Amino acid sequence: MASTLFQLSRNSFGKLILTTETGEVHEGVSPARAFPIQSPSQGISMVLGDGKEVAWIDDIAGLPQQVRELVQDELEGREFMPEILHLKDVSSYATPCTWFVTTDRGDTEFTLKGEEDIRRIGAASLLVADNHGINFLIRDMYTIDKHTRRILDRFL
């Protein structure tokens, strides 16, 4: 589906209402990222509860401010993937071990069960799954600080 112009609002229950340029009204739409890790602001599909796509957003930056804020709020409320900014310490270099990290959502610690829970995504990104199934993102392991990189090298 090609990128279309549309209006977006919330109803009294907090559900998103999408009105197309032809006047079609779709209640309960949700944004879904096509490439959530590599291009989080590009390729966003507006879908109904049954998965039917009703609109496409090439780039969220091209939306009017009010629509952009509604889409971003909805995405942030549904997605939880903290980004590791700094790896402060690990309890051991053998797994299972506890990682003490600073994320974009604050400091936390989690247990890494095994080295297989660290997965490469693309050329530079990593997904680290904790023992509860929460995925932590390292967006670019080549530009992260040296201390973090040194610890990561022991696990990769």
C-alpha positions as CSV (number, residue, x, y, z in Angstrom):
1,M,0.0,0.0,0.0
2,A,1.4,3.4,-1.0
3,S,1.9,6.2,1.5
4,T,-1.4,8.1,2.0
5,L,-2.5,11.2,3.7
6,F,-4.7,10.7,6.7
7,Q,-5.9,12.2,9.9
8,L,-5.3,10.5,13.3
9,S,-7.1,11.1,16.6
10,R,-8.0,9.2,19.8
11,N,-11.5,8.3,20.8
12,S,-12.8,8.6,24.4
13,F,-11.5,5.1,25.1
14,G,-7.9,6.0,23.9
15,K,-8.1,4.0,20.7
16,L,-6.6,5.5,17.6
17,I,-9.0,6.6,14.8
18,L,-7.6,6.9,11.3
19,T,-9.5,8.9,8.7
20,T,-8.2,8.5,5.1
21,E,-8.2,11.3,2.6
22,T,-11.3,9.7,1.0
23,G,-13.2,9.9,4.3
24,E,-12.9,6.2,5.3
25,V,-12.8,5.9,9.1
26,H,-10.9,3.1,10.8
27,E,-11.2,2.7,14.6
28,G,-8.6,0.9,16.7
29,V,-5.6,1.2,14.3
30,S,-2.1,0.4,15.6
31,P,1.3,1.4,14.1
32,A,3.7,-1.5,13.3
33,R,7.3,-0.9,12.4
34,A,8.6,-2.7,9.3
35,F,12.2,-2.4,10.5
36,P,12.2,-1.7,14.2
37,I,15.9,-2.0,14.8
38,Q,17.6,-0.8,11.6
39,S,15.2,1.9,10.6
40,P,12.8,2.6,13.5
41,S,11.4,5.9,12.0
42,Q,10.8,4.6,8.5
43,G,8.4,2.1,7.1
44,I,5.5,2.2,9.6
45,S,2.3,0.4,8.7
46,M,-1.0,1.5,10.3
47,V,-3.0,-1.8,10.8
48,L,-6.4,-2.8,12.1
49,G,-6.8,-5.5,14.8
50,D,-7.1,-8.2,12.1
51,G,-3.8,-7.2,10.6
52,K,-5.2,-5.4,7.6
53,E,-3.1,-2.4,6.5
54,V,-5.0,0.8,6.1
55,A,-2.1,3.3,5.7
56,W,1.6,3.4,5.2
57,I,4.1,5.9,6.6
58,D,7.4,6.2,4.7
59,D,9.1,8.3,7.3
60,I,7.6,9.4,10.6
61,A,9.5,12.7,10.3
62,G,7.3,13.7,7.4
63,L,4.1,13.6,9.4
64,P,2.4,16.7,10.9
65,Q,3.4,17.2,14.5
66,Q,0.1,16.1,16.1
67,V,-0.1,12.9,14.0
68,R,3.6,12.2,14.6
69,E,3.2,12.5,18.4
70,L,0.2,10.2,18.4
71,V,2.1,7.5,16.4
72,Q,5.2,7.8,18.6
73,D,3.1,7.6,21.8
74,E,1.4,4.5,20.6
75,L,4.6,2.8,19.6
76,E,6.3,3.7,22.9
77,G,3.4,2.3,24.8
78,R,3.5,-1.1,23.0
79,E,7.2,-1.6,22.4
80,F,9.7,-2.3,25.2
81,M,13.3,-2.8,24.0
82,P,15.7,-0.9,26.2
83,E,18.9,0.2,24.5
84,I,22.1,-0.6,26.4
85,L,24.2,2.6,26.5
86,H,26.9,1.3,28.8
87,L,27.8,-2.1,30.3
88,K,29.1,-1.2,33.8
89,D,30.1,-4.7,35.0
90,V,29.4,-8.4,34.8
91,S,29.4,-10.8,37.7
92,S,31.4,-13.4,35.7
93,Y,32.6,-14.1,32.2
94,A,31.1,-17.5,32.4
95,T,27.3,-17.9,32.0
96,P,24.9,-17.6,33.6
97,C,26.0,-14.2,34.9
98,T,24.5,-10.9,35.9
99,W,25.0,-7.8,33.7
100,F,24.9,-4.4,35.3
101,V,24.0,-1.9,32.6
102,T,22.9,1.7,31.9
103,T,20.1,1.8,29.4
104,D,18.1,4.6,27.7
105,R,15.5,3.9,30.5
106,G,17.9,3.9,33.4
107,D,20.2,1.6,35.3
108,T,19.3,-2.1,35.6
109,E,20.7,-5.6,36.0
110,F,19.7,-8.8,34.3
111,T,20.9,-12.4,34.1
112,L,22.3,-13.7,30.8
113,K,21.7,-17.4,30.7
114,G,24.1,-18.3,27.9
115,E,26.2,-16.8,25.1
116,E,23.5,-17.9,22.6
117,D,21.3,-15.2,24.1
118,I,23.4,-12.6,22.4
119,R,22.4,-12.4,18.7
120,R,23.8,-10.3,15.9
121,I,21.3,-8.1,14.0
122,G,22.9,-6.7,10.9
123,A,26.5,-5.7,10.8
124,A,26.8,-3.8,14.0
125,S,23.7,-4.3,16.2
126,L,23.2,-6.9,19.0
127,L,20.1,-8.2,20.7
128,V,20.8,-9.5,24.3
129,A,17.9,-11.5,25.8
130,D,17.7,-11.8,29.6
131,N,16.4,-14.8,31.6
132,H,12.9,-13.3,31.5
133,G,12.8,-12.9,27.7
134,I,13.3,-9.2,27.6
135,N,15.4,-8.1,24.7
136,F,18.0,-5.3,25.2
137,L,19.4,-3.6,22.1
138,I,23.0,-2.6,21.5
139,R,22.5,-0.3,18.4
140,D,26.2,-0.2,17.3
141,M,28.8,-2.3,19.1
142,Y,31.5,-0.5,17.2
143,T,30.7,3.0,18.5
144,I,29.9,2.1,22.1
145,D,32.5,3.0,24.8
146,K,35.7,1.0,25.1
147,H,34.9,-0.4,28.5
148,T,31.6,-1.9,27.2
149,R,33.3,-3.1,24.0
150,R,36.0,-4.9,26.0
151,I,33.4,-6.8,28.1
152,L,31.3,-7.6,25.0
153,D,34.4,-9.0,23.2
154,R,34.7,-11.7,26.0
155,F,31.2,-12.9,25.1
156,L,31.3,-12.7,21.3
